[in-house]
Amino acid sequence: MKKTVYTGLLALLMLTCQSWISPAPAGSKLKTKAYQLAEKVEPKVIDWRHDIHEHPELSNREFKTAEKIAAHLKSLGMEVKTGVAITGVVGTLVGGKPGPVVALRADMDALPVPERNDLPWKSKVMGEYNGQSVPVMHACGHDTHVAILMGVAEVLSQMKSELKGTVKFIFQPAEEGAPEGEEGGAELMVKEGVLENPKVDAIFGLHINSATEVGSIRYKPGGALASVNSFTIKVKGRQAHGSAPWSSIDPIVTAAQIINNAQTIVSRNMMLTKEAAVVTFGSIHGGVRSNIIPEEVTLVGTIRALDNGMRDQIHERLRSIATHTAEGMGATAEVIIDKGYPITYNDPALTAKMLPSLEEVAGKENVILSAASTGAEDFSFFQEKVPGFFIFLGGMPKGQDASKVASHHTPDFYVDDEGMLLGIKSLCALTLDYMESPK
């Protein structure tokens, strides 16, 4: 009996010792190596970010940015395609072992916004937007996205022989929308076959956020960002002298009624306990002087929805309200709604599968389940074709009040360089973990 007990204790001790000295799983060792390489490349990533920020380029005009990216990817020994969707760059890294194809995406374009930040690498660039000379600024953080993905490319290229699969690095132009009369962005990249040859199995992307603290990551399964559609309503009446309004069919008064009536679409037609929706009028143009009632007024606005059925209902109601309100005033209304962007939809199964990767790299307490946003992203076009996971990376300096920081698309927008290391590590972790267990 004693011999049996001793034998059992000895076996248990041997198993315990073996567990102490057993090698870590290959995937864990690979990620450790990736994190070490990420820390080494971080200073270069920050330098790249500052250079790109100081020299921003507008949508479909990202020529110098694309040259910088292409030169870097070529220096890493990748197959590189340029001129994709006008200025896009795609680098393909084929690993030393068979496995899935993972795509990583960064957007490259800046915005027609003047910069007020007092930085050594502040933008002083002027550009042309729809025929007007405008100041240009990376007022949404795309400079950080490009620099981060360039860093990920450098890290993973140094691990090429150990990679179980292929990585496509997609540097996308015109996320903010192509200039008038042009195609662009993710939709055009998909049309040109960026997800094919080789066929992508999953795609990951991130967006830095000025109101999320450095070190944190936010995510949302399912609908994370809204669909977006711009609309134009052209109201036509009959011109007359301002002293004799009874001789007119007043398009200004008609437009005012359309705006008021359209406020009932969200407040009275949408089931807001299901998902959020927005109808915003952002521009009104009509008339040239005080004593002329014009013939025509143009209204411009945006529609946001987190449910496709609600989106379609908003479109139908806006058309009906505008045309029937105008008819009731004796005028006519033409409603034009553009195709816009779909809902940015994080595949629930992929999100659940990859969540542990983010929790490991950032700490579980720093990976935050968030509510959906009525912002929009054309990353959604990739997600329509393959499962995708889009996350939000903290860029707010620690200790700041999120309610007081400058929002995206404003002259005072700012994100901290300290947020970028976590971005590099996160994309590396998502890629390596997916390759270990693609299904």
N, C-alpha and C positions, 0 to 999 in steps of 0.2 A: 504493500500500500504506500509506504513511504517512498519506495523507488519510483512508483508511478507519479507521485506528487512532484518529486525532484525532477523527473524526466519532463513533466509538463511545464514546470517553472523554467527549466533550461531552454525548452523549445520556445517559450514565450519571450525569454530574454533575447534569444538569437533573432527572432522575428523583429523585435523592437530595435535591436542594433542595426539590423539590415535596413529597416525603414529609415534610420538616421543617415546611413551611408549610400542609399540607393540614389542613382542619378535622377535629376529632375526631368520631367517629360520634355521631349524635344521642342514642343511648342513654347514651353515656359522659358527654356534656354534661349530660343530664338528671339523671343520678345525682350528678354533681358539685354541681349546684344543690341537689339533695335533701340531700346531706351538709352543705352550708353552712347550709341552713335548719334541719337537725337540731341543729346546734351552737347556733344562735340560740334554739331552743325548749327546749333542755336545762334551763335554770334553771326554766322554768315547769313542766316535767315533774317535776323534783325537788320543787317546791312542791306539786304535785298529789299526788305520792306521799306526802309527809309528812301532808297533810291526810286522805287516804284511810286511811293507816295509823293515824292518831290517832282516826279515827271509823269503825272496822270494823263490818261487818254480817254476820250469819249467812246461810246458804243460804236462798233464797227470801224474804229480808227485806232485800234490798239497795236499799231505797227511796231514801235520800238519795244513795247512790253513783250510782244510775241517774239521779236528777235532775241531778246534777252533770255526768254524761256527756252527757245529752240536751241540756242547755243549751249545752254546748261545741260539740257537733256542729251544732246549729241556728245558732249564731253563725258557723259556717263556711259556712253556706248549703246544707247537705245536707238531703235528704229523710230524716226521722227517724221511726222507729217505736218506741214504748215499750210496756211491758206484754207483751213477747214472752216466752213461757214464764214468766209471772208478773211478773218484774222486769227482764227483759232489754231491751237497747236495740240497735237496728240502724240504722246510718247508711249511706246510699248516695250515693256520689260518682260522677257520670257524667262521664267525661272528654270532652275536646273532639274526640277522634278515635275511630273504631270500633276495637273490639278485644275481648279476652276479659273475663270477669268474674272478678275475684280477690277472695277472702274472706280477711279477717284477723280472728283471734279472740283475745279476752282474757277470762279468768274473773274474777269480781268478789267472790266470797264469802270470808269469814274463818272462823275456827275457834273452838270453845269451849275456848280455851287462855288461861291467865293470862300476861301479859307480865312478864318479869323484867329486860329490857334497860333501862338508864338512859339514855333518850333524851328530848330536849325534846318530841318528838312521840310519846312512848310512849302506848299505848292504856290507858285506865282504864275502858273501856266494859263494862257488864254487859248481858247479853241473856238470852233464854229459849230453851232447847234441850230439846225433847221434855218440856216441862212443868217444867223445872228452871231456876233462875236461875244463869247461868254467866258467867265473865269471857270476853271476846271479844278475839281478836288475829289480825292478819294473819300467821299463823305458817307460811305457805307461799309468800309473795311475790306473792299475787294483786294486792296494792296496786301493785306495780311493773308488773305486766302491764297493768293499766288505764291507769296514767299513761303508759306507753310507747305504747300504742295511741292514746291521746288526742293524744300528740305526733306520731305518724305521720299521724293524720287532719289535723292542722294543717299539716304539711309538704306532704302531697299535695294538699290543698285549694288551696294557693297555686300549684300546678302544673296545675290542672284543665284548662286549655285545651291543654296539651301531652300529657296522658295518653292513651294508646292503649287505651282500654277503661274498665271500671267497677270500682270498689272497694267492697266491702261490709265495713263495720266492725262486727263482731259482738261485743258485750259480753254475756257469758253468765253467768247466775246459777247457783248450786248445783252447781258442779263437784265439791265435796266430798260431794255427795249431798243429796237433798231430805229435809226432816224426815219423820218417820214419818207414813204416810198421805197423803203428797203426791207429785205428780210434779214433775219439774224437770230442770234441766241441759241438756246438749247433746241428749240424746234427745228431750226435749220440744220444743226449738227446731226440730229436724229434722222432727218430727211436725207442727209448725205452719207448715212451709214456708219456713224461713229460707234454704234453699239454692236456692229457686225465685224467679221473678219479680223480677229476672232470674235465670236459672239459672247457678249458680256452676260455673266450669271447674276451679278449683284453690283449695285453702285452705292457709294457712300459719298456724302458731302457734308460740309459744315459751314456755318455762318457765325462770324464773331458778333458779339452783342455788347453795346456800350452800357447797358443797364444790368448786366450780369457780372458778378464779381469774378476777377481772375482766379482760376483754380476750379471753377464750377462749370458744369455742362448741363444744359437743359434739353429735354427731349419730350416728344409726344407721339404715342402710337396713333395710327390712323391719320385723320385729317389734321395736319399740324399748321399749315398755312392755307389761307383762303384762295379760291379761284378769283381771278380779277378780269373784268371786262370794262373797257372804256366805252362811253356812249356819247353820241352827238344828237341833239334835237334841233332841227331847223324849223322855226316857226315863221310862217309867211302870212302876212295880212295885206292891208292896203294903205299906202302912204298918204299922208295929208298934212296940212298946215297945223301946227300945234295949237292955233287959236280956234280950230274947228274940228275937235276930236270926233264929232258925230259923222264927219265925212270919211273917217278912217275905219279900218279894222285893225285895231291896235295890237301889234305883236308883242309889245312890252308887257301890257296888262295880261295878255294871254299867257306869256311865258311865266309871269308871276303866279298865275293860277295853276299852271302845270307844276311848278316847283312846290307850291303848297299842297296840291293834291297828291304828289308823289311821296310826300312824307308819310302817307298812310300805308305805303307798301310794306315797310318793315314793321311799323307800329300796329297794323291791323291785319295784315295778310300772312306774316311769317310766324311760325311756331318757334319762338325764341327760346323755349325750354329745350328744344332739340339741338339747334346750332345757332351761331351768330350770323348776322347778315348786315350789310351796309349799303345804302344808296346815298351818294354824296354828289352835290352839284359844286363844281370847282371853278366854273368860268361862265360869264354871261357877256355876250358882245352884241351890240346893236345900237344904231343911231349915230349921228355926227354932231348934232347941236340941239339946243334947248327948244327951239320952236319948230322942229320937224319930227313928226311921228314917222318912224322908219317903216320900210316895207318888210324887213326881215330881222329876226333876232336868233342868235345861235347859243344854245346851252351845251355845256360839256361837263361830264362827270364820270364817276367810277362806281362800279358795282362789285361788292365782295360777298362771297358766300362760302360756307364750309360744308355744304350739302348740295349735290348736283341737282336734286329735285327742287330745292329752294332757289337755286340759281336760275333754273329754267322758269320758275314761277315769277321771279322778279322781272325777268326779261319780258315775259308776256304781259304782266301788269303795267310795266313802264310804257310799253308800246300802246296798250289800250288806254291808259290814263292820258297820255300825251295827245293821241289822235282824237279821242272823244272830247277832251277839254277844249282843244283847238276848234273842233267842229261846233261845239256849243257857243263859241265866241265868234263864229263866222270865219275863222282862219283855218289854216291847214298846218299839220306838223309831220315832218319826216323824221323817223327815229332810226338811227344807225348804231348798232352795237357790234364792236369788234370781237374777233375770236378770243383774244386775251390768253391768259394762262390757266391751266387746270388747277385743281386742288393739289397742294403738295402733300402727298399721301404716303406716310411711312408704313410699309408692309408690316402688319402686326406680328406675323411669325418671325420675320427677319429682325424686327425690333426686339422681341423677347429673346431671341437667340443671341443677339449682340450686346444686350444690356450688361451682362457680366463683364464683358471686355472693358466697357467704359468705367464700370464700378471698380475694377481692378486698377486701372491706370490713374483714375482721379480720386479714388476713395468713395465708398458707397454713399457717404453723407454729402458728397459734392455732386452727385448725379441726381438731378431734380426733375421729377415728373411735372410738366407744366401744362397750363391750359393752352388751347389753340390760339393762334393770332390771326387777325384779319389782314395782316401783311400778306404779300404774295412772293413767289419765287418760281422762275422758269425751270428749276431743277425738276419740277413736276412733269415736264415732258419726258425726261429720262425714266421717271417712275411709272409712266404709262406703259412703257415697253418692258422693263425689267424690275424686279423687286429692288427697292431703294430705302435708305435710311439717312435722314437729314437731321443733323444735330446743331445746337446753338452753343457756342464757345464763349466763356466769360472773357470780357475785355476791359471791364471797369476796374480801375485801381482799387486795391483793398481799402476798406474803411470809408468809402464814399457813399453818399445817399443816392440810391438808384432813382428816386423820384426827382432829383435835382440835376442829373447829368444831361448833357445835350443829346437829343435823339438823333437817329440816323437821318441822313439827307439834309443836315443843317450845317451852317458855317462853323459851329463850335464842336462838331462831332469829334470824338477822340477815343481811341482804344489803346491800352497799354501794351508795350512790347512783351511784358512778362506773361501775357496770355498765350503766346505762340508756341512755347515748348509743349504745353499740354495738347495743343492742336496737332503737332507733329506726332507725339506719342499716341494720341487717340486714333489717328488714321492708320498708323502702323499696326496698332493692336487690332483694329477692326479687320484689316487686311489679312494679317497672319492668322488670327483666330478663325476667320471664315475659310481660309485655305486648309486649315487643319480639319474642319468639319463643314463642308459646303452645303450638305443637305439637311 
